[in-house]
Amino acid sequence: MKKYVIIGNGTAAVGCIEGIRSIDKTGEITVISEENHHVYSRPLISYYLENKTDLEHMKYRDDSFYKDNGCRVIYGKKAVKISRTSVTLDDKTAIKGDKILVATGSRPFVPPIAGLDTVEKKFGFMTLDDALTLEKVLSKDSRVLIVGAGLIGLKCAEGIRDRVGSITVCDLADRVLSSILDNDCAAIVQKHLEKNGIKFMLGDTVERLDGNKAFMKNGSEVNFDILVMAVGVRANSEPVKTAGGEVNRGIIVNSKMETSLPHIYAAGDCAEGFDASIGKNRVLAILPNAYIGGHTAGVNMAGGDSVFDNAIPMNSIGFLGLHIMSAGNYSGVCSEEKTDNTLKRFFTKDGKLCGFILIGATERAGIYTALIRDKTPLKTIDFDLTKKVASNFIFSKKIRGKKFGGVV
Amino acid sequence: MKRVYVNEEWCLGCHLCEYNCAFANSGLKDMAFALKDKKIFPRIHIEGDNKISFAVSCRHCTDPICVKSCIAGAISKVDGVVKIDRNKCVGCLTCVLVCPYGALAPAEDGIMQKCELCLHNSCGAPACVAGCPNKAIVYEERGEEK
């Protein structure tokens, strides 16, 4: 009987378990979970603080998931060392495995800011425990300073907005969500958040901290009660790196999710896999890719044959009623559809759609995403028609026949 | 398994499927009471122009990307049917972003809903198909690809 060890207990781990079980119903699966929680949906921690979900509904899979899938879960232990055939935990226990998945995720990057140690109430915003400890100190008169106007920082702001006195978000970048939005789109989102009471200090960063005061680079001072650090994340690639595996910004994997070390796979936010939108490897820390990468790894670990070679960056995220979607890259020629309250931007290159940003108009966006993924030549479809409203009408009758008249 | 398939040459673009869907999932007994003067949020919609039209609803894909992409673990495939747990959904619309058929849209409350083939409402089989006047959508077995 084959033995599998999965380091990590998040989305990639679940994908891996389901991938293994699609092939091997009996092999022994051991899951090593550093967090003392049943697998939960990480991106839901802001919704939890916003009272839009609760601990029960945040569970990514049912309570019986591990039992149903014949998994042994070791909680509260960290894997410190891996070899080709075993994983060593921080209590020195060694667990044998024929195939090992590293799904260790990422951790917050905390820049070395002078005086950070003088701040009493400081938090990251990555894990359920982060959210639960942050929740304990929130009060109606708290002044919150969030360092980082990316997805994590802004989701945190949305989550706590109704539970605190004020929120200021600063970022070294000159716009919000700089990883997924261009200047114009970012300005719309920023305006919307400002209308909802969130203050911004962009192109600026904390130079020094002293207790409840932040001294900003541009000379101003911000008084706060609670500090949230959401500058960025770093892949937890150490297990593979120390074992001599190839590591860049994340653990380097091929399209089968194999690392450079035999029998060892990696998936999720710790892995650096192929990004089809740019044609090279990149860490794509988004949940769908974690699941698909984990599932691909699981199938291959169990002796099946699966590849994940069409990953692209994509995000769907809402902030206080405004929905934003983005996908691909923005290197091509831009065209747009605009109304008073919405903006859609499309980027085309070499006769194909390479990226888009949608603000407030997200209907049937998956049709656009598929155009990127499938590398559909735009001359074969009526692309202009679909910019206003995404539609299957742009495809030929024959293709529609396959999509809606056949098993897909 | 049986799915809803489209015969687009027969579609009249009458939108009855949308109304039958909204009614079937309203939980109400009277169609006029359920739909009259209300904006409807059906799980099937008509696309096309004056000449060609066709209905779009969940394809219950063999390998559904919405299930793999849902950030809340709210979408699952049970006995071939792709289902959503609306109590887990937080309305992030990631499924809308990934569905290549554009088949998904949120309900009035912003939380996702989707076609579950009417297997769990009072119809027991797709109401859109039952009410289609021209057999432009059918509910049948067309064989599974390996």
Interface residues (C-beta under 8 A of the other chain):
Chain A: V14 G15 S41 P43 L44 Y47 K52 T53 H57 M58 K59 Y60 R61 L287 P288 Y291 I292 H295 M314 N315 S316 I317 G318 H323 M325 A327 T362 E363 R364 A365 G366 I367 T369 A370 R373 D374 A390 S391 N392 F393 K397 R400 G401 K403 F404 G405 G406 V407 V408
Chain B: R3 Y5 V6 N7 E8 E47 G48 D49 I52 F54 A55 V56 R59 C61 T62 I65 K68 S69 I71 A72 G73 N87 K88 V90 G91 C92 L93 T94 C95 V96 L97 V98 C99 P100 Y101 G102 L104 A105 R142 G143 E144 E145
